[in-house]
Amino acid sequence: MGVQLNIKDPETVRLARELAGQTRRTVTETVRAALEKMAEEREAEIQRRMADMKAVLADIRQHLPPEWEGRTSKEIMDEIYNEDGSFAS
């Protein structure tokens, strides 16, 4: 027996059959195309968010003091704060 997917929601089955009829595809082809499209849209959204985050990080880097270049956040924080959390002199 082949691989199966059992959809128990009548509305989902109705929508899949309706769209399959409109596109002249099988229900399997229709479901696959819908899932592929959703996966592509999700990946595009992830890429868009990553680009947005990279742009924010680039903007932040432009405003950092030059002496922080190449240093870790721990090194910077150790210089700014004492062990008790108070500002270093």
C-alpha positions as protocol buffer text, in pm:
chain_id: "A"
residue {
  index: 1
  type: MET
  ca { x: 0 y: 0 z: 0 }
}
residue {
  index: 2
  type: GLY
  ca { x: 128 y: 350 z: -84 }
}
residue {
  index: 3
  type: VAL
  ca { x: 172 y: 648 z: 141 }
}
residue {
  index: 4
  type: GLN
  ca { x: -157 y: 796 z: 257 }
}
residue {
  index: 5
  type: LEU
  ca { x: -288 y: 1112 z: 415 }
}
residue {
  index: 6
  type: ASN
  ca { x: -627 y: 1091 z: 582 }
}
residue {
  index: 7
  type: ILE
  ca { x: -804 y: 1428 z: 599 }
}
residue {
  index: 8
  type: LYS
  ca { x: -1096 y: 1403 z: 837 }
}
residue {
  index: 9
  type: ASP
  ca { x: -1219 y: 1761 z: 812 }
}
residue {
  index: 10
  type: PRO
  ca { x: -1507 y: 1777 z: 559 }
}
residue {
  index: 11
  type: GLU
  ca { x: -1452 y: 2146 z: 480 }
}
residue {
  index: 12
  type: THR
  ca { x: -1086 y: 2085 z: 399 }
}
residue {
  index: 13
  type: VAL
  ca { x: -1180 y: 1797 z: 170 }
}
residue {
  index: 14
  type: ARG
  ca { x: -1446 y: 2012 z: 2 }
}
residue {
  index: 15
  type: LEU
  ca { x: -1200 y: 2296 z: -56 }
}
residue {
  index: 16
  type: ALA
  ca { x: -935 y: 2059 z: -196 }
}
residue {
  index: 17
  type: ARG
  ca { x: -1184 y: 1897 z: -433 }
}
residue {
  index: 18
  type: GLU
  ca { x: -1328 y: 2232 z: -540 }
}
residue {
  index: 19
  type: LEU
  ca { x: -987 y: 2378 z: -615 }
}
residue {
  index: 20
  type: ALA
  ca { x: -878 y: 2058 z: -790 }
}
residue {
  index: 21
  type: GLY
  ca { x: -1182 y: 2083 z: -1016 }
}
residue {
  index: 22
  type: GLN
  ca { x: -1118 y: 2450 z: -1091 }
}
residue {
  index: 23
  type: THR
  ca { x: -753 y: 2388 z: -1177 }
}
residue {
  index: 24
  type: ARG
  ca { x: -815 y: 2056 z: -1353 }
}
residue {
  index: 25
  type: ARG
  ca { x: -566 y: 1883 z: -1126 }
}
residue {
  index: 26
  type: THR
  ca { x: -602 y: 1581 z: -904 }
}
residue {
  index: 27
  type: VAL
  ca { x: -669 y: 1641 z: -536 }
}
residue {
  index: 28
  type: THR
  ca { x: -318 y: 1513 z: -462 }
}
residue {
  index: 29
  type: GLU
  ca { x: -163 y: 1759 z: -710 }
}
residue {
  index: 30
  type: THR
  ca { x: -373 y: 2039 z: -566 }
}
residue {
  index: 31
  type: VAL
  ca { x: -278 y: 1966 z: -206 }
}
residue {
  index: 32
  type: ARG
  ca { x: 88 y: 1930 z: -302 }
}
residue {
  index: 33
  type: ALA
  ca { x: 86 y: 2261 z: -492 }
}
residue {
  index: 34
  type: ALA
  ca { x: -83 y: 2437 z: -199 }
}
residue {
  index: 35
  type: LEU
  ca { x: 171 y: 2295 z: 47 }
}
residue {
  index: 36
  type: GLU
  ca { x: 464 y: 2386 z: -180 }
}
residue {
  index: 37
  type: LYS
  ca { x: 329 y: 2741 z: -217 }
}
residue {
  index: 38
  type: MET
  ca { x: 286 y: 2773 z: 159 }
}
residue {
  index: 39
  type: ALA
  ca { x: 640 y: 2643 z: 219 }
}
residue {
  index: 40
  type: GLU
  ca { x: 780 y: 2892 z: -37 }
}
residue {
  index: 41
  type: GLU
  ca { x: 589 y: 3179 z: 124 }
}
residue {
  index: 42
  type: ARG
  ca { x: 715 y: 3078 z: 466 }
}
residue {
  index: 43
  type: GLU
  ca { x: 1075 y: 3064 z: 344 }
}
residue {
  index: 44
  type: ALA
  ca { x: 1035 y: 3404 z: 176 }
}
residue {
  index: 45
  type: GLU
  ca { x: 901 y: 3548 z: 503 }
}
residue {
  index: 46
  type: ILE
  ca { x: 1195 y: 3403 z: 695 }
}
residue {
  index: 47
  type: GLN
  ca { x: 1437 y: 3554 z: 442 }
}
residue {
  index: 48
  type: ARG
  ca { x: 1260 y: 3892 z: 464 }
}
residue {
  index: 49
  type: ARG
  ca { x: 1282 y: 3891 z: 843 }
}
residue {
  index: 50
  type: MET
  ca { x: 1649 y: 3793 z: 832 }
}
residue {
  index: 51
  type: ALA
  ca { x: 1719 y: 4080 z: 591 }
}
residue {
  index: 52
  type: ASP
  ca { x: 1532 y: 4319 z: 824 }
}
residue {
  index: 53
  type: MET
  ca { x: 1736 y: 4199 z: 1124 }
}
residue {
  index: 54
  type: LYS
  ca { x: 2062 y: 4231 z: 931 }
}
residue {
  index: 55
  type: ALA
  ca { x: 1968 y: 4587 z: 835 }
}
residue {
  index: 56
  type: VAL
  ca { x: 1896 y: 4674 z: 1200 }
}
residue {
  index: 57
  type: LEU
  ca { x: 2227 y: 4520 z: 1310 }
}
residue {
  index: 58
  type: ALA
  ca { x: 2415 y: 4712 z: 1041 }
}
residue {
  index: 59
  type: ASP
  ca { x: 2253 y: 5033 z: 1163 }
}
residue {
  index: 60
  type: ILE
  ca { x: 2345 y: 4956 z: 1524 }
}
residue {
  index: 61
  type: ARG
  ca { x: 2706 y: 4879 z: 1424 }
}
residue {
  index: 62
  type: GLN
  ca { x: 2734 y: 5223 z: 1262 }
}
residue {
  index: 63
  type: HIS
  ca { x: 2658 y: 5386 z: 1597 }
}
residue {
  index: 64
  type: LEU
  ca { x: 2894 y: 5182 z: 1813 }
}
residue {
  index: 65
  type: PRO
  ca { x: 3214 y: 5342 z: 1937 }
}
residue {
  index: 66
  type: PRO
  ca { x: 3511 y: 5251 z: 1717 }
}
residue {
  index: 67
  type: GLU
  ca { x: 3704 y: 5118 z: 2018 }
}
residue {
  index: 68
  type: TRP
  ca { x: 3445 y: 4839 z: 2049 }
}
residue {
  index: 69
  type: GLU
  ca { x: 3537 y: 4703 z: 1705 }
}
residue {
  index: 70
  type: GLY
  ca { x: 3648 y: 4340 z: 1727 }
}
residue {
  index: 71
  type: ARG
  ca { x: 3564 y: 4304 z: 2096 }
}
residue {
  index: 72
  type: THR
  ca { x: 3315 y: 4061 z: 2246 }
}
residue {
  index: 73
  type: SER
  ca { x: 3007 y: 4181 z: 2431 }
}
residue {
  index: 74
  type: LYS
  ca { x: 3151 y: 4026 z: 2750 }
}
residue {
  index: 75
  type: GLU
  ca { x: 3471 y: 4228 z: 2716 }
}
residue {
  index: 76
  type: ILE
  ca { x: 3269 y: 4546 z: 2665 }
}
residue {
  index: 77
  type: MET
  ca { x: 3033 y: 4475 z: 2954 }
}
residue {
  index: 78
  type: ASP
  ca { x: 3323 y: 4390 z: 3185 }
}
residue {
  index: 79
  type: GLU
  ca { x: 3472 y: 4728 z: 3105 }
}
residue {
  index: 80
  type: ILE
  ca { x: 3146 y: 4919 z: 3159 }
}
residue {
  index: 81
  type: TYR
  ca { x: 3018 y: 4745 z: 3476 }
}
residue {
  index: 82
  type: ASN
  ca { x: 3171 y: 4626 z: 3802 }
}
residue {
  index: 83
  type: GLU
  ca { x: 3097 y: 4278 z: 3932 }
}
residue {
  index: 84
  type: ASP
  ca { x: 2818 y: 4417 z: 4153 }
}
residue {
  index: 85
  type: GLY
  ca { x: 2645 y: 4572 z: 3850 }
}
residue {
  index: 86
  type: SER
  ca { x: 2745 y: 4930 z: 3926 }
}
residue {
  index: 87
  type: PHE
  ca { x: 2908 y: 5143 z: 3658 }
}
residue {
  index: 88
  type: ALA
  ca { x: 3284 y: 5117 z: 3640 }
}
residue {
  index: 89
  type: SER
  ca { x: 3471 y: 5439 z: 3703 }
}
